């Protein structure tokens, strides 16, 4: 099947944009099933907004195990320990091993 450039309308801003044959090929290679609904500018803006929201939702912590500073994607409670990524992974792995049948 030959891919050709396709003219589309952005659902965000209403502007017309071209979904190129190269972009269509990229979507097919990545297994993406749905055509883009937003123009490249609106896609970039939405991606930047999602990244900013993720960055804003990170909370600074001091690890209850090792004392190193870190960040977590939730507001820590004062009545529960909170761990850096490394200590959390170590504890999670140890718990999984202790619970697995030998």
N, C-alpha and C positions, 0 to 999 in steps of 0.2 A: 504494500500500500504506500503510495506516494503522499507525503505530508506537504501541505501548502499553508502559507500564512493565512491566518483567520482573523477577521475584524470582529472585535467584541466590545461590549459596553460594560464599564465598571459599575458594580452595584453600589459602590461607596460614593463616588463623585459624579457618576453619570457620563464621564468622558469616554470616548472611543479609544481603544488601544488595539495593537496588533499582537496576537499570540503567534510568534514565528514558528516556522517548521522546526528550527533548531530547539526551541523551547518545548515543542510538542515531543520531539525525540527524547529530550532530557526527561520529561514527565514519564514517557513510556519506559525508559531505562530504569528509572527509580520505582516503577510500579505504581505511580500515582494515577488514580482512576478518574479523578474529577478535573475538569477544566478550571483554570483560574477564574475567579469571580471579580477580582480587583485588578486594577491597572498596576504596573510596576511601582509607581509613586505611592499609591495607597497600600500596597503590600509592604513596602519599606517602612512606611509610617506605622502600620499595624505591628510590624515586627519590633520596631524601636519602642513602641508603647508597651508591648509585652515584656521586653527586656527591662524597661524601666520599672514596671510593676514588680517583676521578680527581684530586682535590686532593692526596691523599697521595702519589700516584705522580709528581708534578711535582718536578723537581730544579732547584735554582738553578745558574746558570752565568754565566760571563763570556764574552762573544762573542770568539772567536778572531780575528775580523776587525775589529770596531769597538771592542771593549772595554766595551761596555754590558752591564749585568746583564740576565738574562733567565731563562726557565724552559723546560725541555724535558721531554717525557713519558717519558724514559728515563734510566738512570744513565750519565752520560758517562764515556768511557774517557780515561785520561790520555795515551794514545799517539795520539789522534786529535783533530783540531780539532772544536770544536762552535760552532755559530753561532746568533745570535738569529733570531727569525722573519723579520725584514726582510732580513738578510744571507743567510739560507738561501734565501729566495724569489728574491733577486737572483741568487745563484749557480745556482739550479735553472733559472731562465729563461735565463740565459746559456748554460748547458750544453745545454739543449734547442734553442736557436737554433743553436749550433755543430754539433749533430748532425743537424739537419734538412737534407735535400737542397735546394739552391737551384735 
